[in-house]
């Protein structure tokens, strides 16, 4: 059997320094970069996402950046299809692949299955979503007499989705979970090398504060104003993103301008806390490197 192609993945919390180290490694190895950041898909969302600049993108070819308008939602199924095509194209040309980003939902696609193939008819979807949250949960319990496993029953969206899948398939959540776990991941044919960057909390907080100041000085408020005019609030994933939701709140009079930077920084720190928890509990075994002590890009992925 021929050796599997290697797929390199670099992750870490927001503001840890992934962009610069990814670029250094890509330049050293002639690699191309595939984004797995949940907001870099959207055109016009540049400052608030710390999207790689035109100069940075010129240092190495990038994929899955600016692939849709900000009002057009992206989901994991669409992302996986785009990422598979990009990775296959890069590897097919004999160039190394480096996927980078800190969005757990999209990052997970590189390590296992992320979406099932259960088709939910639109009529059924409408019926379920017409139920009150308590009624939906009660119906779901009826269909799963042995329990709901680890389902977050306090999250109405997840309860609704679980009920749709049970009704559409005629199976319990336990059966569906077991079948899902047996599926190969979208990148099962690749050898995946994963490295996570970290920084001391105090250092990361300083970097977050500096990033927020740079975003606002660079024109974040004007960016959000233009996006609102273009209708990006039709896409909750975009409009609720940190940096954007706070500016929208300021526009609507719910947040004083003087508190804008502090609010964005506070919410970014909360995001970092969630990211770190997800990395520790959901990622497969991987290398963790202190970004402060890195001296050479080759330290990221030893040969």
C-alpha positions, 0 to 999 in steps of 0.5 A: 500500500502506498504511503498516505499523503500528509496533511498538516494542521496548525491551530490554537486560540485567537491571537496566538500567532497562527497566521505568521507561523503558518506563513513562515512554514508555508514559505519554507516548504512551498506549501499552500494554506487552507483556512478552517476559520469560520469567518474568513469565508466571508467577503468584506469581513476583514478587520474584525476577523483579522483576515490575512492581508493582501500582502500576507496572502501573497506570501503563500497561496490561500484557499477558502478565504472570501468564498461567499458574501457575508449574508450567505451562510456557510455550513459544515457540509459545504465547508467539507466539500470545498476543503476536500477539493482544495486539499486534493488539488494541492496534494495532486500538484505535489505541494504540501498542505497546511490547514490552519484556524481556530474554529473547532466545528470546522477543524473537526472535519480533519479528524473524523466524521462531522455530518450525517446523511439523514435527509429531513423533509422540509414539511417535517422540519416545519412541523418540528420547529412549530413545537414549543421547546418543552413539547419538542423535548418531551417528544424526543424523550418519548422516541428515546426511552433509554435516554438522550445521552450527552445531548444539551437539552437546554439548547432548543436548537440542538433539541430540534435538530435531534428530534428532526433526525429521529423522526426522519430516520425512525431511529434513536439518538443512540443508534444514530450516534453509533452509526455516525462513529463508524463513518470514515472522516472526510480526510481519512485517506490522509495522514494528519499531523496536528500542532497547537500553539499556546501562549501564557494567559497574560501574554495572550491578553496583551495581544488581544488588546493590541489586536482590538485597538488595531481593528478599531484604528483600521476602520472596523466601525466603517466595515460593519456599517458597510456590511449592515448596508449590504444585509449581512445580518441575514446571516446570524453566524456573521452578524453575531461574530465578536467584533461585529455584534458589539459594533452593531450594538453600538449602532443600536444604542445598546453599547456606549462607544467608549466601552466598545474596545473593552467589550470586544476584548472581554468577549474575545477572552471568553472565546479563547477560554471556550477554544482552549476547553474544546482543544483539550477535550475534543482534539486527538493527541497532538503536539502543543508548542509555546509560541513565545519560545518558537524560533524556527518554522520547522519546529511546528512539524518535525519531519 
